[in-house]
């Protein structure tokens, strides 16, 4: 089974490998149902979706209707105003077929102008606080992509005591001096405050080449062999503080979960440096 760790200060013992339900963007209900069986087989008890992930919330809904108490459930909104964010939360609850979610996250909050809107008097933050008071959500989070993500998360945490953050974490990203410095500042603050640190893009090999012939649903080129996936997943899990979100492809999922279930030995940066050179792994964000 996959190792569990307390998710911040929520009191929930989440599997360190969370199900990234972006993988349900375009799949059929039958494919989604089979995938949920795989997650149960590996004991995954934390689902992370978003209103913007195509049909993901709908595909999860039929399972959650009968299994809500089995998982910590998170979703996200990209809306930045109070009214639009609150309306989207109600739509998410309807699509997910639940009365509440455990974690609601401000998604992709890295643009300074959008940040100003979200944090304003009539911004999304007001909807988040109100929804928590109404019992529609239990915890608040913020997510981001790109090199600016850790610095923007630090800005968000200075504004409000969010319960979780989510951002990229892989070896090429951490070789970027600017990113590494800000990521380590963020990680230190998260540890101090008991904020859950979620990471994405564990398997990113690099941008998807033009005319790519791979059949993976990810928008980037992923590492895809069992051996490569295991190495990348074990390197990420070697950081005891983080949780990793699985890649956005249901066909990669069993390999990721198998790798996570076999995690024992920590992978050093030196080993990862050699791996990156051998496999031609490049930064996804610059």
Secondary structure, 3 states (H helix, E strand, C coil): CCCEEECCCCCCEEECEEEEHHHHCCCCHHHHHHHHHHHHHCCCCEEECCCCCCCHHHHHHHHHHHHHHHCEEEEEECCCEHHHHHHHHHHHHHHHCCCCEEEEEECCCCCHHHHHHHCCCCEHHHHHHHHHHCCCEEEEEEECCCCCHHHHHHHHHHHCCCCEEEEECCHHHHCCHHHHHHHHHHHHHHHHHCCEEEEECCCEEEECCCCCCCCCCCCEEECCCHHHHHHHHHHHHCCCCEEEECCCCHHHHHHHHHHHHCCCCCCCHHHHHHHHHHHCCCCCCC
